[in-house]
Amino acid sequence: MVMNAQTHEFGVFLGGSNYIGDIGSTTYIAPNEPAFGILYKWNKSPRHAYRFSYTQSKIVASDLGSKEPSRYGREYHFENNIKEVSLGLEFNFFDFDLFDFKTKFTPYIYSGINYTIYNGLFFDVGKTKYDSNHGTVSIPMIIGVKTNINRFLILGIEFGPRYTFADDMDGSNPTNKNLKKLGIDFGNVNNNDWYVFSGLTVTYTFGDKPCYCAK
């Protein structure tokens, strides 16, 4: 008998975003703007899958939301639009065999490499201004748990900080040489910006089993 099963997943990410850096709160899990995206997984074994995704959101932060007196009194705030493409490897702590249609559950981790497009910002007289579109590499560090809802649908919950190789998402350390000359940097120039996506993934499984088994 031919055994049909699923080797691929395609679905959506729905959740929220928050920023960690030189402005606003330093709480790691504090989504304050909606985030959404699409993702594809190619399951190579019950323990690992190659994963590709596109996610976008707006990040917003205000010093008025900080518990640090130096930030609260400064009253800086900003918002930025980010678009992220990610490619990497997802690893399951327990076997998550899509060829077995019984209910399954596993924690998982994901990492790889991202390319993030955002608005380069700078501050002028206490207000943020737009410089140009910038791009940076970022590293995702995602942890989550997932289970199969039925034979074809998989539900996941995940939390994912991204460490970027940029420090001007919040306007604190602009890269434009002309702006550098104005001496408008602030904050810790040795720490780059972070942003976080937290939310749900729902994927649909499809594709034939890579081998055929006869009974």
URCORSUL-V680449 format. One record per residue. N is the residue number from 1. PHI is phi in whole degrees, 0 to 359 (NA if undefined). Layout:
N_PHI / N_PHI
This chain:
1_NA / 2_283 / 3_258 / 4_267 / 5_204 / 6_249 / 7_245 / 8_240 / 9_226 / 10_222 / 11_191 / 12_231 / 13_245 / 14_227 / 15_184 / 16_219 / 17_229 / 18_209 / 19_243 / 20_227 / 21_184 / 22_268 / 23_229 / 24_81 / 25_291 / 26_253 / 27_288 / 28_286 / 29_248 / 30_208 / 31_300 / 32_228 / 33_219 / 34_292 / 35_227 / 36_210 / 37_190 / 38_234 / 39_212 / 40_227 / 41_232 / 42_246 / 43_281 / 44_269 / 45_197 / 46_295 / 47_251 / 48_211 / 49_213 / 50_280 / 51_227 / 52_234 / 53_210 / 54_230 / 55_223 / 56_221 / 57_191 / 58_243 / 59_252 / 60_224 / 61_211 / 62_220 / 63_298 / 64_292 / 65_265 / 66_264 / 67_267 / 68_275 / 69_304 / 70_295 / 71_280 / 72_301 / 73_286 / 74_283 / 75_66 / 76_282 / 77_206 / 78_203 / 79_216 / 80_213 / 81_255 / 82_234 / 83_229 / 84_237 / 85_247 / 86_227 / 87_220 / 88_184 / 89_237 / 90_256 / 91_243 / 92_266 / 93_287 / 94_243 / 95_302 / 96_232 / 97_277 / 98_288 / 99_275 / 100_254 / 101_272 / 102_289 / 103_296 / 104_231 / 105_210 / 106_202 / 107_287 / 108_211 / 109_231 / 110_218 / 111_207 / 112_173 / 113_219 / 114_244 / 115_238 / 116_243 / 117_258 / 118_209 / 119_270 / 120_289 / 121_239 / 122_209 / 123_256 / 124_221 / 125_54 / 126_80 / 127_239 / 128_280 / 129_228 / 130_269 / 131_263 / 132_193 / 133_289 / 134_237 / 135_225 / 136_211 / 137_278 / 138_221 / 139_247 / 140_277 / 141_228 / 142_257 / 143_235 / 144_195 / 145_225 / 146_213 / 147_210 / 148_270 / 149_285 / 150_208 / 151_295 / 152_242 / 153_247 / 154_236 / 155_250 / 156_231 / 157_236 / 158_217 / 159_230 / 160_220 / 161_293 / 162_237 / 163_268 / 164_257 / 165_261 / 166_226 / 167_223 / 168_235 / 169_298 / 170_260 / 171_83 / 172_283 / 173_218 / 174_299 / 175_268 / 176_299 / 177_299 / 178_293 / 179_287 / 180_302 / 181_295 / 182_282 / 183_66 / 184_256 / 185_294 / 186_205 / 187_79 / 188_270 / 189_286 / 190_269 / 191_249 / 192_278 / 193_280 / 194_238 / 195_219 / 196_228 / 197_249 / 198_230 / 199_169 / 200_249 / 201_241 / 202_232 / 203_235 / 204_253 / 205_268 / 206_204 / 207_105 / 208_274 / 209_300 / 210_291 / 211_223 / 212_245 / 213_245 / 214_254 / 215_252
